[in-house]
Amino acid sequence: MTKLNMNKPGLVKKISLTILLSLLAVGAQAQFRADADTVLITGSNRGIGFELAKQYAEAGWNVIATARRKSDDPELADLRAVQSAHPNLVIERIDVADTKSIKAVAEKYKNQPIDVLINNAARVEQSFQADMAIVSKPYSEIDFDDAALDFSINTLGPMRMVQAFMPQVMASKQKKIVNVTSFIGSFGYGPPAAIGMNYGASKAALNMYSMKLSVQVKDKGVIVALVEPVMVQSKPGVKDIPMSSPADVEIKKLRKVIADLTMQQTGKITNFTTGKTDPY
Ligand SMILES: NC(=O)c1ccc[n+]([C@@H]2O[C@H](COP(=O)([O-])OP(=O)(O)OC[C@H]3O[C@@H](n4cnc5c(N)ncnc54)[C@H](OP(=O)(O)O)[C@@H]3O)[C@@H](O)[C@H]2O)c1
């Protein structure tokens, strides 16, 4: 058997460097395992984002659960409870409309490979009724100055995240970016619907950005997937919709879709309720 000769300075230097690099990789969060895959999720204090954070944490992933709220906000209570049970989940503050907040977290985790970056956050309300009140407004009642924020959060937010975290995604094994879109922003999903002018337009623009991004990073091995459900019971009021389905069931399906992603799906929309490719 060959014995390691620790007297060789070159070898010692090499081993120390390897140890240092693995320590740096997990250094941003001491509870992270170097051998576990890592996911970062935006808007993870409630709804789909919360369920994703919870399920990935339970599955033993390193989870960077981000929310735009301050660390002592009562709205983070559910996420903190998951963190108490699963220290492999860390909570970071990111407002996807605020480049500075994104860059600060990207800098903190600059040595942490991120296998899956999930751009989930969107400018939506706390209840289905409140969402419907907003998306039902006709063009004549929309404040188009305020509408700029829909685009800043739903469209440019994911792109700001992509720009800041691409090095960490490229340094990972899986190299997956997952942008959550909606059929309300689709040109081909079904008969044209009048509702959701801003929301729909912002998601349609997200689809376009994602498709173009997928082409730009294909040769780097990065998959850019768009995903959408039929209807997830992510908030009060959705349960009453006949085709809706519980969040835990739908997010289990979404995690399977993400796990199975290949270059075949890059730039395309996968409906995680049906498992099929949806039209733009
Ligand atoms: N539920 C569905 O059936 C359905 C259908 C189609 C598409 N989607 C898409 O799925 C995603 C999640 O929807 P959901 O139903 O889970 O919504 P949700 O329960 O209302 O959650 C939205 C999340 O986005 C966060 N957020 C809003 N603005 C933000 C910002 N500037 N920076 C960071 N986070 C921000 C919210 O945080 P706060 O608590 O701070 O507001 C919240 O955590 C969205 O992209 C939505 O368009 C959902």
The ligand as a Tripos MOL2 file, in Angstrom:
@<TRIPOS>MOLECULE
LIG
   48    52     1     0     0
SMALL
NO_CHARGES

@<TRIPOS>ATOM
      1 N1        -50.6710   29.6620   -6.7000 N.am      1 LIG1
      2 C1        -50.8650   29.3810   -7.9700 C.2       1 LIG1
      3 O1        -51.7600   28.5970   -8.3270 O.2       1 LIG1
      4 C2        -49.9960   29.9790   -9.0300 C.ar      1 LIG1
      5 C3        -50.3890   29.8650  -10.3610 C.ar      1 LIG1
      6 C4        -49.5590   30.3610  -11.3680 C.ar      1 LIG1
      7 C5        -48.3480   30.9480  -11.0140 C.ar      1 LIG1
      8 N2        -47.9870   31.0590   -9.7050 N.ar      1 LIG1
      9 C6        -46.6960   31.6870   -9.4030 C.3       1 LIG1
     10 O2        -46.0800   30.9940   -8.3330 O.3       1 LIG1
     11 C7        -45.2700   31.8830   -7.5820 C.3       1 LIG1
     12 C8        -45.6460   31.8150   -6.1140 C.3       1 LIG1
     13 O3        -47.0240   32.1200   -5.9970 O.3       1 LIG1
     14 P1        -47.8270   31.8440   -4.6620 P.3       1 LIG1
     15 O4        -49.2100   31.4890   -5.0360 O.co2     1 LIG1
     16 O5        -47.0500   30.9640   -3.7540 O.co2     1 LIG1
     17 O6        -47.8550   33.3480   -4.0590 O.3       1 LIG1
     18 P2        -47.8720   33.8800   -2.5680 P.3       1 LIG1
     19 O7        -48.2910   32.8250   -1.6180 O.co2     1 LIG1
     20 O8        -48.6910   35.1430   -2.5990 O.co2     1 LIG1
     21 O9        -46.3310   34.2440   -2.2970 O.3       1 LIG1
     22 C9        -45.6670   35.2210   -3.0090 C.3       1 LIG1
     23 C10       -44.3050   35.3770   -2.3950 C.3       1 LIG1
     24 O10       -43.5460   36.3630   -3.1310 O.3       1 LIG1
     25 C11       -42.9860   37.2480   -2.1760 C.3       1 LIG1
     26 N3        -42.6270   38.5460   -2.7310 N.ar      1 LIG1
     27 C12       -43.4350   39.5050   -3.2390 C.ar      1 LIG1
     28 N4        -42.7200   40.5660   -3.6210 N.ar      1 LIG1
     29 C13       -41.4260   40.2800   -3.3420 C.ar      1 LIG1
     30 C14       -40.1990   40.9680   -3.5060 C.ar      1 LIG1
     31 N5        -40.1510   42.2110   -4.0220 N.pl3     1 LIG1
     32 N6        -39.0450   40.3640   -3.1240 N.ar      1 LIG1
     33 C15       -39.0720   39.1270   -2.5910 C.ar      1 LIG1
     34 N7        -40.1980   38.4350   -2.3930 N.ar      1 LIG1
     35 C16       -41.3650   39.0040   -2.7710 C.ar      1 LIG1
     36 C17       -44.0390   37.3450   -1.0910 C.3       1 LIG1
     37 O11       -43.4890   37.9050    0.0750 O.3       1 LIG1
     38 P3        -44.3580   38.8720    1.0560 P.3       1 LIG1
     39 O12       -45.0230   37.9820    2.0500 O.co2     1 LIG1
     40 O13       -43.3160   39.7490    1.6530 O.co2     1 LIG1
     41 O14       -45.3490   39.5990    0.2040 O.co2     1 LIG1
     42 C18       -44.3750   35.8690   -0.9530 C.3       1 LIG1
     43 O15       -43.4080   35.2110   -0.1850 O.3       1 LIG1
     44 C19       -45.4440   33.2560   -8.1960 C.3       1 LIG1
     45 O16       -44.4110   33.4990   -9.1200 O.3       1 LIG1
     46 C20       -46.7760   33.1330   -8.9460 C.3       1 LIG1
     47 O17       -46.8660   34.0340  -10.0160 O.3       1 LIG1
     48 C21       -48.7870   30.5990   -8.7090 C.ar      1 LIG1
@<TRIPOS>BOND
     1     1     2 1
     2     2     3 2
     3     2     4 1
     4     4     5 ar
     5     4    48 ar
     6     5     6 ar
     7     6     7 ar
     8     7     8 ar
     9     8     9 1
    10     8    48 ar
    11     9    10 1
    12     9    46 1
    13    10    11 1
    14    11    12 1
    15    11    44 1
    16    12    13 1
    17    13    14 1
    18    14    15 2
    19    14    16 1
    20    14    17 1
    21    17    18 1
    22    18    19 2
    23    18    20 1
    24    18    21 1
    25    21    22 1
    26    22    23 1
    27    23    24 1
    28    23    42 1
    29    24    25 1
    30    25    26 1
    31    25    36 1
    32    26    27 ar
    33    26    35 ar
    34    27    28 ar
    35    28    29 ar
    36    29    30 ar
    37    29    35 ar
    38    30    31 1
    39    30    32 ar
    40    32    33 ar
    41    33    34 ar
    42    34    35 ar
    43    36    37 1
    44    36    42 1
    45    37    38 1
    46    38    39 2
    47    38    40 1
    48    38    41 1
    49    42    43 1
    50    44    45 1
    51    44    46 1
    52    46    47 1
@<TRIPOS>SUBSTRUCTURE
     1 LIG1         1 GROUP 0 **** ****
